[in-house]
Amino acid sequence: MRGYVLKRLAQAIGVLWAAYTLSFLVLDLLPGDPVSAMAGAGSDSAEIDPAQLAALRHQYGFDKPVLAQYADYLGRAVRGDLGDAISTGRPVTSTLADALPGTLQLTGAALLLAVVLGGGLAVLATCTTRRWLRQLLLSLPPLGVSVPTFWVGLLLVESFSFRLRWFPAFGNDGLRGLILPAVTLAIPTGAQIAQVLSKSLLTALDQPYVETARAKGAGRWRVHLRHALRNASLPALTVVGLLVGQLVAGSVVVETVFARDGLGRVTAAAVTAQDIPLVQGVVVFGALIFVLTNLIVDLVYPLLDPRIVAASGRKAGVA
């Protein structure tokens, strides 16, 4: 078990380093000069002092060679210092920390709804004995995946905010203001969970151990929840780990549609202002959430199926 955990930790650190490096290279290759944009170079009335531009480039390290910038930024990032935002002058970590609670609240609620709705739909679709109902329920997940998130958000705002006036259309207004954005973000995520889990359940229900349980007199729901669901949940659990990153990315659209404060709006503003340190901080933070979630999923795997650790140990011994 110790070797399994250490291997997963090493992989997590490698993913973080790769995300940081790729984001640095991509942002360095983008056209435009963020320092000039900050100083007002795009304005017809503004006269930019070259000395001021040089001082700003020196302040943010843009006057150094690319490799020197990378080494400097990476060294500070390891110590938890992601630099200062060009557009505001505030530390990137402070900016992200201020925006984090709203995004975590939104993504956490959306993930909970997605797991409950997607899992419930998959179990109900594979457990029902009525063929027409099964086909109807199994046709819903592909529809949920294909519908654009922004369209769902606008439709919910039109229906439940403007027409019925049940929920506020915009802002961070407590629980009532969280429901529509969370549902918007949960629909495509829950649909993907339902797709994977329903296929896994149908496969598990054809296994010999299920036939044995039925032969011993186990009822339909007991077979589903006690025997088939535990084995079928492994692929779905993998998808949940991968979808956390998608939820964080989807928060950019949802927070924009519902005018909520969070990382999504910070990201949109940083991209518009060509704020490289802030954009890179958002990328690294998103990668950190993705890595931590998948690390937790990897550590939960042995609890559901101890054979995973044994297989990992055999591969290490062979190597």
N, C-alpha and C positions, 0 to 999 in steps of 0.2 A: 504493500500500500504506500509506503514511503517513496519508493521509486516512481510509482504512478503519479503521486502528487508533485514530486520534484520535476518530472517530465512535463506535466501540464503547466507548472509555474514558468519553466524555461520557455515553453511555447508562447505563453502570455507575454513575457518580456520581449520576445522576438517580434511578436505582432505589434506591440507598442512602438518599438524602435522602427519597424518598417513603415508604420503609419506616419510617424514623425518625419522620417527621411523623405518619403514620397510627397507628403504635403509641402515640405520645404522646397523640394525640387520643382514641383508644379507651380507653386506660388512665385518662385524666382523666375520662371520662364514666362509668366504672364506679362503682356504688354502694359505699359503705363508706369507712372512714377507716383507711388503713394505719398511721398514727401512733398512733391510739387502740388498734388491734389490737396493735401492738408494745408499748405501755405497759400492756396487760392490761385494756382497757376491757370485754372480753367476759366477764371473770371476776366472779362474785358477791362474792368476798371482797376483791377489789382496789379500793382507793379511789384514783382518779386525781386527781393534783394538776393543776389547770388551768395553773399556771405551768410544770409539767413538759411538758405537751402543747404549750404555746406555744413553749417552748424547742426541742422536737423539730421542730415545724413550721418554725421559723426555721432550724434546722440543715439540714434537707433542702429548704428553699426552698418549702414548701407554703403559706407565708403571703403569697407574692407573687401578682400577677395571672397568669393563665394564659399570656398572651403573654410576660410577663417570665420565667416559668419555662421556656417553650419556648426563648427566646433564650439563656438562661443554660445550659440543658442542651445545646443544639445547639452552642454555642461550646465547651463543655468536651469534647463528643463529638468534635468536629473535631480537638482536641488529643490525643485518645486517652483522655480521662478520662470514664468513664461513671458517676461518682458512687460512693456507698457503698450497700451493701445494707442495707435497713431491718431485716431480720430478724437479721443477724449483725454489722452495723457494719463489715464488711470491704469493701475496694474491689471493685466489680463485676468489673473486669478481672482481679483476682487470683482471684476465685471462679470465673470462667469458665476462666481458665488452668489451675487445678487440675483442673477437670472435663473439660477438652478432650481430653487424651490418650486416655482411655477411649472417648470418643465417636468420635474420629477413627479409632481402631483398629477399632471396630465397623463404622462406616459404610464405611471403606476396604475391609475384608474383605467386607462385604456387596455393595459395588459391584463388586468383582472377581468374586465368585461370580455376580452377576447378569449381568454382561457375558459371562462364559464360558458359563454355562448357557443364558442366553437366546439368545446368538449361535449357540452350537452347535446348539440345538434348531431355530432358524430355518433354518440351513444344511442340517441333516439332513432336515428336513421338506420343503424345496423341492428337494432333490437326489435323494431316493429315487424310484425308478420304480414302487414298489408303491403303488397307490392307497389301499388300506386303511391302510397305515402312515402315509402322508401325512395322511390325514384324522384318524387317531388323534393324531399329533403336533401337528397344527394345532388340535386341540380342547383341548390342555392349557393354553395361555396364558390363554384366557378363564376357565378354572377357577382358575388361580393368582391372577388379578386379583380374582376375586369372593370368595375365602376371606379372612375376617378375620385380621389379623396376630396378634392376641392368642390366637385359637383355635389357629392353627398353632403358636405358641410353647408353649401348654399341652399340645398333643398331642405335640410333640417332647419336652418334659420328662417327660410320662407314659411315653412309649415308650422313650427312650434314656437317661433318668436314673433313673427309679424302677423300671422293669422290667428293662432290660438292664444298667443301671449302667455305661454306656460313658463318659458325660460327666457332669460336675457339674451340678446343677440351678440353682445360684445362685452369684453372686459373680464376681470377676475373677480366675479361677484359670488364668492363662496361656493357652496355645493351646487346651487342652481346654475351658476355660470360654468360649472365644470362638466355637467351632464352632456350637453350637446357636443362639445369638442371631444370628449372621451368616446362617445358613441361613434363620431365621425372617424376617429383614429382606430377604433376597435373593429370596425366592420371588415376592412380588408385583412387585418391581422387574424381575426377570428375565423374568417373564411379559409385562410391558408391552413390554420390549425385543424379545422374541420376536415379539409381535404386529406391531409396526411393521416390524421387519426382514424378516419372512416376506412381508408384503404388498409391501414394496419389492423384494424379490428376485423375487417372481413377476412384478411389473411389468417389472423390468429384463430378465428372461429372455425377454420378448416383444419386446425392442428389436432393430432391424436389426443393430447391431454384434455382438450375440450370435449371430445367424444367420450372420454373416460368419465369426466365430471357429469355429463348428461346421463351416462349409463348408471351412475351412482344415485341418480334422482335429483340432481341440482336443477333448480328452476332457471328460466331464461335470464332473468335479471341477475341472479347469483352467478351464472356462468359469465355474463358480460362484465360485471363489476369486480368479481372476486378472482376470476381466472384469466379472461382474455384481456381486460383493460391493463393490467400490470405489465404484461409483455408488449402490448401494442403501444404503450405510452412512451417507449424509448425513442422511436423516430419523431414523435410529436414533441418530446422534450428537447430534442436537438433543434427542431424548427423554432421553438419558443426562444431558445438562446440566440439563434440567428435573427429572429424578428425584433429583438430588442433594439438593435442598431437601426432597423427600418422604422421603428416607432420614433426614435430620436430624430431621424431624418424627416419623417412625416410631420413632426411637430412644427417644422418650419412653415409648411403650408397651412396647417390647422391654426397655429397661433396667428398667422397673418389674416386668415379668413375671419376669425373670431376676435381679432385685435387683443390678444392676450399677451401679457408680459412673460418673457421666457427666453430660452436659448434660441428659439426659432427667429424671433424678431431681432435679437442681437446678431445672429448670423446674417440675416438679410441686410441689416444696416452696415455690418462690417464688409460684406462683399461689395455693396454699393460704394462705400468710401475707400475701397482698396486697402483696407486696414489689415496688412499681412500678419502682424503678430496676433491680432484678435482672431482672424480666420484660422490661423494655425492652432491657436489655443482651443478653438471649438472643435477642430478636427481631432486633435489629440484627446480632448475630453470625451468625444464620441467614441473614439477607439478604446479608451479606458473603460467606459461603460460596457462596450461590446465584449472586451476581454474579461472583465470581472464576471459578467453574466455567464459567458461560456465556461469560465473556470468553475463557477458554482454548479453549472449543469454537469461538467465532467466529474465533479466530486460527488454529485448525487447519483450518477450512473451506477457505481458499485453497490449502493444501497438497494437499487432496483434489481440489479443483476450482478452478483459477485463474480460471475465468470469473466467479466470484462477485465478485472484486475489480474486474474489468473492468465488470461490470454495475453495481456500486456507483458506479464512477467516471462511467459514462454518465449515471446518474440525477442525480449531483451536477452534471454539466455542463449537463444540461437544466434543472435547478432554477436 
